[in-house]
Amino acid sequence: MLSEKDKDFIIYWEKEKERRSTFSAKLIDGLPMAALFCVPILLFITAVYLFFPEWYTKISSRLPGSIVTIVIAVIICMLFFSYFRMQFKWESNEQLYRELKQKAARSNEK
């Protein structure tokens, strides 16, 4: 027997499954959490570059222009984290949906 919460989830997931299965939906829905992890890194890099430029050039043997490469790498990491976090969440919801549907089918057979 399914609980009310399980029935609500089945109804919710049947409506949302198709919309959340697209690449763009996963990317956009995951951006807030990815930004939560990546924006502090970008802010720290920017603060060091703007407020302590001599420290950055003394401590790093790299060219000062490599900051752009670092920022691009962090943004790529943010997009990667965004997509794959939502892909994992979608697959988890899909698995739970299938398990609940099987449980409902077994309870209807009895």
Buried (B, 14 or more C-beta within 10 A) or exposed (E): EBEEEBEEBBEEBEEEEEEBEEEEBBBEBBBEBBBEBBEEBBEEBEEBBEEEEEEBEEEEEEEEEEBEEBBEEBEEBBBEBBBEBBBEBBEEBBEBBEEBBEBBEEEEEE
